[in-house]
Amino acid sequence: SGISATTADSIDATGYPYPVEIYGHGGGDKIIGSAGSDYVNAYPQTTTPQGGSMYSIKSRFKALVAAAGLLLTSVPVFAGQYDIIKGKGVEVCEAYKKNLESFKDTKPMSCERKINPIFKDLEKPRWKTVELVGKGRELLRRVMRYHDYRRDQSIALEHEDSHLDVSLQTREGRGPFMGRTRVDINNDGKVEDVLIFHYGYCPNVILPYTQTNLFVLKEGPQPQEMMIDGDHPAEKLLRNKVSPSGGSLTTADVFVYKKATYVDKYCLVKDQFTGCVDEDSLIVFKIEANDANEICRYKYLNK
């Protein structure tokens, strides 16, 4: 149980992902991005309008700057808070809340949740990056097919290779990115081969294919070949309960608390089809006994 002791490089999760061209929907890839700070150049006037005193203008400017400084220093800056909506008093929910808030981030961990090493009972799997060539490209192809309504990994999609080529050629900052780890995803004492797949510009909520999903893998028909294990009970729960409707505009992740495995999902928007009852909410599931039980739910505040 828990995380296997394999050493691996952490997956590059810069700019979380999911398919635009990859699924043949087309559309542009304009980066909406989060708005940055607005900068205003406030230079003191160096000429005297209407014969006025330059000294008085400079004095007024200095006074205004000083007043603005006092005003800014008097306004407290709050770090993000994860209010527990469901699971108050539940040990794992309280521990995870303390971990998330320990980073004192002013923005939500909508794309990836971090673990603070000071919390010894919490840990995350180490993801080994899947290079998207050879067998890795074939696995990506099967992920694409599995997202089709037929869920048949053996049936090629229309224009599959051209869409795949375009996505891989223009993947900078968007993906796809894939990583593998071994973890007891459904807490039955058996370790599964789990894939994490990112695509899109997280936390962009304009492109509906921004998402991160988890998949349970099995050996494919060829040596060293992998495919999604659609018959695995945990895989069915990941598709139907954790990340329904393809997990659009959600990001799934995995963490372990006291040797038990949990799957969390951040909801970028409110969407009943993906099981998100509110935007900027974080849900924690525990998969066991053929069910994915919702253990905790948080609402991010002070965004």
LUMVO-919206 format. One line per field, with one value per atom (N, C-alpha, C): atom name; x, y, z. Coordinates in steps of 0.1 Angstrom, whole numbers. Layout:
BEGIN
at: [CA ...] .
east: [X ...] .
north: [Y ...] .
up: [Z ...] .
END
This chain:
BEGIN
at: [N CA C N CA C N CA C N CA C N CA C N CA C N CA C N CA C N CA C N CA C N CA C N CA C N CA C N CA C N CA C N CA C N CA C N CA C N CA C N CA C N CA C N CA C N CA C N CA C N CA C N CA C N CA C N CA C N CA C N CA C N CA C N CA C N CA C N CA C N CA C N CA C N CA C N CA C N CA C N CA C N CA C N CA C N CA C N CA C N CA C N CA C N CA C N CA C N CA C N CA C N CA C N CA C N CA C N CA C N CA C N CA C N CA C N CA C N CA C N CA C N CA C N CA C N CA C N CA C N CA C N CA C N CA C N CA C N CA C N CA C N CA C N CA C N CA C N CA C N CA C N CA C N CA C N CA C N CA C N CA C N CA C N CA C N CA C N CA C N CA C N CA C N CA C N CA C N CA C N CA C N CA C N CA C N CA C N CA C N CA C N CA C N CA C N CA C N CA C N CA C N CA C N CA C N CA C N CA C N CA C N CA C N CA C N CA C N CA C N CA C N CA C N CA C N CA C N CA C N CA C N CA C N CA C N CA C N CA C N CA C N CA C N CA C N CA C N CA C N CA C N CA C N CA C N CA C N CA C N CA C N CA C N CA C N CA C N CA C N CA C N CA C N CA C N CA C N CA C N CA C N CA C N CA C N CA C N CA C N CA C N CA C N CA C N CA C N CA C N CA C N CA C N CA C N CA C N CA C N CA C N CA C N CA C N CA C N CA C N CA C N CA C N CA C N CA C N CA C N CA C N CA C N CA C N CA C N CA C N CA C N CA C N CA C N CA C N CA C N CA C N CA C N CA C N CA C N CA C N CA C N CA C N CA C N CA C N CA C N CA C N CA C N CA C N CA C N CA C N CA C N CA C N CA C N CA C N CA C N CA C N CA C N CA C N CA C N CA C N CA C N CA C N CA C N CA C N CA C N CA C N CA C N CA C N CA C N CA C N CA C N CA C N CA C N CA C N CA C N CA C N CA C N CA C N CA C N CA C N CA C N CA C N CA C N CA C N CA C N CA C N CA C N CA C N CA C N CA C N CA C N CA C N CA C N CA C N CA C N CA C N CA C N CA C N CA C N CA C N CA C N CA C N CA C N CA C N CA C N CA C N CA C N CA C N CA C N CA C N CA C N CA C N CA C N CA C N CA C N CA C N CA C N CA C N CA C N CA C N CA C N CA C N CA C N CA C N CA C N CA C N CA C N CA C N CA C N CA C N CA C N CA C N CA C N CA C N CA C N CA C N CA C N CA C N CA C N CA C N CA C N CA C N CA C N CA C N CA C N CA C N CA C N CA C N CA C N CA C N CA C N CA C N CA C N CA C N CA C N CA C N CA C N CA C N CA C N CA C N CA C N CA C N CA C N CA C] .
east: [8 0 9 3 10 18 28 36 47 50 61 74 84 97 105 99 106 111 123 128 125 121 116 117 118 119 105 103 90 86 73 68 68 71 71 56 50 36 34 44 42 31 21 10 2 -8 -15 -23 -26 -31 -43 -48 -57 -61 -65 -65 -75 -70 -78 -78 -66 -65 -66 -60 -58 -71 -83 -95 -103 -96 -102 -113 -113 -123 -118 -105 -100 -99 -101 -101 -87 -86 -74 -68 -55 -48 -44 -52 -48 -47 -36 -35 -42 -52 -60 -52 -48 -39 -45 -39 -44 -39 -47 -43 -32 -22 -11 -14 -4 -7 -6 -14 -14 -4 5 16 13 13 10 23 28 40 36 40 36 48 52 63 59 67 64 65 57 57 70 77 90 89 77 75 64 64 54 43 31 20 14 11 5 13 27 35 35 30 29 43 43 56 59 71 76 78 82 84 71 60 48 43 45 41 48 62 70 65 63 59 46 36 23 25 34 36 42 52 58 47 39 28 19 15 6 12 25 32 33 36 37 23 12 -1 -5 -1 -4 3 16 24 17 13 6 -7 -14 -27 -24 -14 -10 -6 3 8 -3 -14 -25 -35 -33 -43 -36 -42 -36 -37 -27 -28 -30 -41 -44 -39 -34 -31 -43 -43 -55 -59 -72 -78 -87 -86 -94 -104 -116 -126 -132 -133 -138 -153 -159 -173 -179 -171 -174 -162 -163 -152 -146 -153 -147 -146 -134 -131 -125 -126 -121 -105 -98 -83 -76 -79 -72 -76 -89 -93 -86 -85 -79 -64 -58 -43 -40 -49 -47 -49 -59 -61 -49 -43 -31 -20 -18 -8 -10 -21 -24 -22 -27 -26 -12 -3 10 19 15 23 20 8 4 3 -2 -3 -15 -14 -24 -33 -30 -38 -40 -52 -54 -45 -43 -35 -44 -49 -59 -53 -40 -34 -26 -21 -13 -13 -15 -14 0 6 19 18 28 29 41 39 49 56 70 77 76 71 70 59 50 39 43 48 54 44 32 22 16 20 15 27 24 34 27 34 29 37 31 39 49 59 69 66 63 59 71 72 82 77 83 78 78 67 65 69 80 84 74 70 59 65 73 78 78 77 77 65 68 57 49 56 49 39 43 33 21 24 13 3 9 0 -8 -2 -9 -21 -18 -28 -40 -37 -48 -55 -49 -56 -66 -62 -70 -83 -80 -91 -101 -95 -103 -112 -109 -118 -129 -128 -139 -151 -163 -175 -175 -168 -168 -159 -149 -140 -132 -130 -123 -109 -99 -85 -79 -87 -82 -87 -97 -103 -96 -90 -83 -94 -91 -100 -97 -107 -105 -94 -85 -74 -65 -64 -57 -43 -36 -21 -18 -26 -24 -26 -37 -40 -29 -25 -14 -1 2 15 14 3 1 2 -4 -4 10 18 31 41 38 47 44 33 29 26 32 29 35 43 50 40 41 33 19 15 1 1 11 10 6 4 2 15 13 23 18 26 21 32 28 37 31 40 35 41 33 38 31 36 30 25 12 5 -7 -11 -23 -35 -40 -50 -63 -66 -79 -78 -66 -65 -69 -65 -68 -56 -44 -32 -24 -29 -23 -19 -7 -2 -5 -11 -15 -5 -4 4 -6 -3 -12 -6 -14 -9 -16 -8 -14 -12 -23 -23 -28 -19 -23 -24 -34 -34 -42 -37 -44 -36 -42 -35 -42 -39 -44 -38 -46 -60 -70 -66 -75 -88 -100 -113 -120 -113 -120 -119 -108 -107 -112 -123 -130 -122 -110 -102 -91 -91 -81 -84 -76 -79 -67 -68 -58 -65 -62 -69 -59 -65 -57 -63 -54 -58 -51 -58 -52 -47 -35 -29 -28 -26 -23 -13 -8 1 -7 -1 -7 -4 -8 -5 9 17 31 40 52 62 64 65 67 56 45 34 23 18 8 -5 -16 -29 -38 -48 -57 -65 -66 -73 -88 -96 -110 -118 -114 -121 -118 -107 -103 -114 -118 -128 -124 -112 -107 -108 -104 -105 -119 -129 -143 -147 -143 -146 -140 -127 -121 -128 -134 -141 -155 -162 -176 -179 -170 -174 -164 -151 -141 -140 -139 -138 -148 -161 -171 -170 -176 -176 -162 -152 -139 -131 -137 -130 -127 -136 -134 -133 -122 -120 -119 -113 -109 -95 -88 -75 -74 -72 -71 -56 -54 -41 -42 -30 -30 -21 -25 -16 -19 -10 -11 -10 -19 -19 -19 -9 -8 -10 -3 -3 -16 -26 -38 -38 -43 -42 -55 -54 -65 -63 -74 -75 -82 -76 -83 -86 -95 -100 -103 -96 -99 -109 -120 -130 -127 -123 -121 -134 -144 -157 -168 -180 -191 -197 -199 -204 -210 -223 -229 -224 -221 -217 -203 -195 -182 -182 -194 -195 -190 -189 -185 -196 -200 -211 -208 -194 -190 -177 -174 -161 -151 -138 -127 -130 -134 -136 -127 -123 -114 -121 -121 -128 -118 -118 -109 -118 -113 -120 -110 -116 -109 -116 -108 -113 -111 -121 -120 -134 -133 -145 -154 -149 -156 -164 -160 -166 -156 -159 -151 -159 -155 -162 -156 -165 -161 -158 -146 -142 -142 -136 -135 -139 -144 -146 -142 -135 -130 -135 -136 -139 -127 -121 -110 -115 -110 -114 -102 -105 -95 -88 -95 -88 -84] .
north: [-12 0 12 24 36 38 46 49 39 34 25 33 26 32 33 37 39 53 55 69 73 86 91 106 112 127 132 143 149 154 152 156 171 177 191 195 201 205 220 226 241 243 250 253 240 238 225 224 212 209 200 201 191 195 186 188 198 206 214 207 208 201 186 181 167 159 164 157 162 170 173 184 192 202 215 216 228 239 251 263 268 280 287 283 287 284 296 307 320 318 323 322 333 330 340 345 335 338 346 347 355 369 379 393 396 403 408 421 426 439 450 461 472 482 487 496 510 520 533 541 549 557 570 573 585 594 601 610 624 630 644 653 663 673 682 683 691 705 708 722 728 742 749 754 747 751 765 773 786 794 792 800 796 784 780 776 774 771 756 754 740 734 741 736 731 738 734 721 720 708 696 698 687 683 693 691 683 687 680 666 664 650 641 647 639 636 646 643 633 633 622 609 608 595 590 599 595 590 597 593 580 578 565 554 556 546 542 552 549 541 545 537 523 521 507 499 504 497 494 501 499 489 484 474 460 451 438 430 421 412 398 392 379 367 357 345 337 329 321 312 310 301 291 279 268 264 270 267 253 245 232 232 228 228 214 204 190 184 178 170 177 187 194 183 184 174 161 158 146 148 139 140 144 137 139 153 157 170 181 180 191 191 180 179 185 182 187 202 207 221 229 223 230 230 219 218 229 230 239 253 256 270 274 264 266 274 273 279 294 298 312 318 310 315 325 335 344 340 329 323 309 303 289 279 268 257 250 257 251 241 242 234 222 224 213 216 207 208 204 212 209 204 196 191 197 203 209 198 197 186 186 197 197 188 184 175 161 154 141 130 132 121 123 134 136 135 128 127 126 128 127 117 111 102 109 103 109 104 113 110 109 99 97 102 112 117 107 107 98 106 103 109 105 115 113 108 98 92 77 69 55 50 42 36 47 58 69 76 77 83 74 61 51 52 54 55 68 79 91 89 82 79 72 62 55 63 73 82 90 95 102 94 82 73 70 68 65 76 89 100 101 94 94 87 90 84 69 63 48 41 49 44 31 31 20 24 18 22 16 7 1 8 17 24 38 40 53 63 76 87 93 101 108 118 118 127 126 115 113 117 112 115 129 136 150 158 155 163 160 148 144 152 152 159 174 180 195 197 189 191 190 180 178 189 194 205 218 220 233 231 222 219 227 237 245 252 250 257 251 242 237 222 215 200 195 182 173 169 167 162 149 139 127 122 116 110 97 88 75 74 67 63 50 44 32 35 34 37 29 26 18 27 30 40 37 24 21 14 16 11 -3 -12 -26 -34 -28 -35 -38 -36 -38 -25 -25 -13 -12 -1 1 10 8 17 28 40 52 62 67 78 91 102 115 122 129 135 149 159 173 178 187 194 207 218 231 241 253 264 267 259 261 273 282 280 287 288 294 286 293 287 290 296 299 286 280 268 256 249 239 226 225 213 214 225 226 216 206 196 187 180 170 158 147 134 123 114 102 90 80 68 56 45 32 25 20 14 -1 -8 -22 -24 -36 -39 -41 -35 -36 -49 -51 -63 -65 -54 -55 -53 -59 -57 -42 -40 -26 -16 -21 -12 -12 0 2 8 5 10 12 19 22 9 6 -6 -2 -2 2 -7 -19 -28 -27 -20 -19 -11 -16 -8 6 8 22 31 25 33 37 29 32 43 43 53 66 66 78 85 77 83 87 79 82 90 90 97 108 106 116 127 122 131 128 129 127 138 134 144 147 138 140 149 153 161 175 180 193 204 213 224 219 207 203 197 197 191 181 168 157 156 151 149 137 133 122 126 122 124 112 110 99 105 100 104 92 91 79 66 65 53 50 58 57 67 63 71 79 91 100 106 109 116 129 140 153 159 168 174 188 197 212 216 222 227 242 244 257 265 258 265 256 262 254 247 234 226 212 211 199 186 187 176 170 178 174 172 173 171 183 195 207 215 216 223 238 241 255 257 269 272 274 273 274 265 253 243 231 225 214 202 191 179 168 161 149 137 127 113 103 92 80 69 62 51 38 31 18 11 -2 -10 -7 -5 -3 10 20 33 44 56 68 77 76 84 98 108 122 124 126 128 142 151 165 173 186 196 209 217 230 240 253 264 274 278 287 301 309 322 332 345 355 354 350 348 362] .
up: [0 0 0 -2 -2 -15 -15 -27 -28 -40 -43 -42 -39 -37 -49 -60 -73 -73 -79 -80 -94 -95 -108 -107 -119 -120 -119 -112 -111 -125 -128 -141 -142 -154 -156 -158 -148 -148 -150 -157 -160 -170 -166 -175 -177 -169 -170 -182 -187 -201 -203 -215 -221 -235 -244 -258 -264 -274 -282 -296 -303 -316 -314 -303 -301 -304 -300 -301 -313 -322 -335 -334 -322 -321 -327 -331 -337 -327 -333 -324 -322 -318 -316 -303 -301 -289 -282 -283 -277 -262 -256 -242 -235 -228 -221 -209 -201 -189 -178 -167 -156 -158 -154 -156 -146 -152 -143 -137 -129 -123 -133 -130 -139 -133 -142 -137 -142 -133 -137 -134 -144 -143 -137 -125 -118 -116 -127 -126 -122 -113 -109 -121 -122 -133 -131 -142 -142 -147 -152 -157 -148 -148 -140 -148 -147 -156 -151 -160 -157 -147 -148 -139 -125 -122 -108 -102 -89 -83 -84 -90 -92 -78 -68 -55 -49 -51 -45 -51 -65 -72 -67 -65 -60 -46 -38 -24 -24 -32 -33 -37 -47 -52 -41 -33 -22 -12 -9 1 -3 -16 -21 -20 -24 -23 -9 0 14 19 15 20 14 1 -5 1 5 12 25 33 46 44 33 30 27 18 14 26 34 46 56 56 65 61 48 43 44 52 54 42 39 28 33 29 35 25 31 23 21 11 8 19 20 30 23 28 23 34 33 43 41 51 50 50 38 36 41 38 42 48 60 66 78 84 95 106 113 123 118 105 99 98 104 105 92 81 69 63 65 60 67 80 88 85 83 80 67 57 43 43 50 51 56 67 73 63 56 46 35 29 18 23 35 40 45 47 52 41 29 18 17 24 24 10 0 -13 -14 -23 -25 -36 -43 -53 -50 -55 -52 -59 -53 -60 -69 -79 -88 -98 -101 -111 -105 -94 -87 -72 -64 -50 -45 -36 -31 -17 -13 0 7 19 27 35 33 40 55 61 75 80 71 75 71 80 78 74 77 74 60 53 40 30 19 8 -6 -16 -30 -38 -47 -56 -64 -68 -77 -91 -100 -113 -123 -130 -140 -154 -160 -172 -183 -190 -202 -214 -221 -233 -244 -252 -262 -275 -275 -287 -285 -296 -295 -287 -277 -269 -261 -258 -251 -261 -273 -283 -285 -285 -287 -275 -263 -251 -252 -256 -258 -268 -279 -289 -283 -274 -267 -257 -251 -242 -250 -262 -271 -275 -279 -283 -271 -259 -248 -244 -248 -245 -255 -266 -275 -268 -273 -266 -267 -277 -278 -268 -262 -253 -258 -271 -277 -281 -274 -277 -290 -296 -309 -321 -320 -331 -333 -344 -347 -349 -344 -346 -360 -364 -377 -376 -386 -387 -374 -368 -356 -356 -366 -367 -369 -378 -380 -368 -361 -348 -338 -337 -328 -331 -344 -348 -345 -347 -345 -330 -322 -307 -302 -306 -301 -306 -318 -323 -317 -311 -305 -290 -283 -270 -259 -262 -252 -243 -230 -221 -220 -229 -229 -228 -232 -232 -245 -246 -235 -227 -214 -206 -199 -198 -191 -181 -170 -161 -155 -151 -145 -131 -123 -109 -106 -95 -89 -75 -74 -61 -59 -47 -44 -44 -57 -59 -52 -50 -44 -31 -24 -11 -8 -17 -15 -13 -11 -8 -20 -32 -45 -51 -57 -63 -78 -82 -96 -103 -116 -125 -129 -125 -127 -136 -145 -154 -150 -151 -149 -163 -168 -181 -180 -184 -184 -198 -200 -212 -210 -216 -215 -208 -207 -200 -187 -177 -164 -157 -151 -147 -157 -170 -180 -180 -179 -179 -192 -201 -214 -223 -224 -232 -224 -229 -221 -220 -226 -225 -216 -208 -197 -186 -184 -174 -171 -159 -156 -151 -157 -154 -150 -142 -138 -145 -148 -155 -149 -147 -143 -156 -156 -168 -166 -178 -178 -190 -190 -201 -214 -225 -238 -245 -258 -265 -270 -270 -274 -262 -262 -251 -248 -235 -229 -234 -238 -242 -232 -229 -219 -226 -219 -223 -211 -212 -201 -197 -185 -180 -177 -188 -187 -178 -175 -167 -152 -149 -135 -127 -115 -108 -105 -101 -98 -111 -122 -135 -138 -136 -138 -128 -116 -106 -109 -114 -119 -130 -139 -151 -147 -139 -137 -124 -115 -102 -99 -101 -98 -109 -121 -132 -144 -141 -151 -162 -174 -185 -189 -188 -192 -183 -171 -162 -167 -176 -182 -171 -172 -163 -148 -147 -133 -134 -122 -122 -111 -114 -105 -100 -88 -83 -73 -67 -58 -46 -34 -22 -13 -4 6 20 28 42 51 59 68 61 49 41 33 35 27 15 3 -9 -11 -14 -17 -31 -37 -50 -48 -52 -50 -64 -65 -77 -74 -82 -81 -92 -88 -97 -101 -113 -118 -120 -123 -125 -119 -118 -113 -125 -124 -135 -130 -130 -125 -132 -145 -153 -149 -143 -138 -123 -117 -102 -94 -100 -93 -89 -77 -72 -70 -71 -69 -75 -80 -85 -74 -78 -68 -56 -58 -47 -49 -39 -39 -32 -39 -34 -32 -21 -18 -17 -25 -26 -20 -14 -11 -18 -27 -35 -27 -24 -17 -18 -17 -17 -29 -41 -53 -52 -45 -45 -43 -47 -45 -36 -23 -13 -12 -12 -10 5 9 23 27 19 22 10 13 3 9 1 6 -4 1 -7 -5 -17 -16 -14 -5 -2 -4 -5 -7 -20 -30 -43 -48] .
END
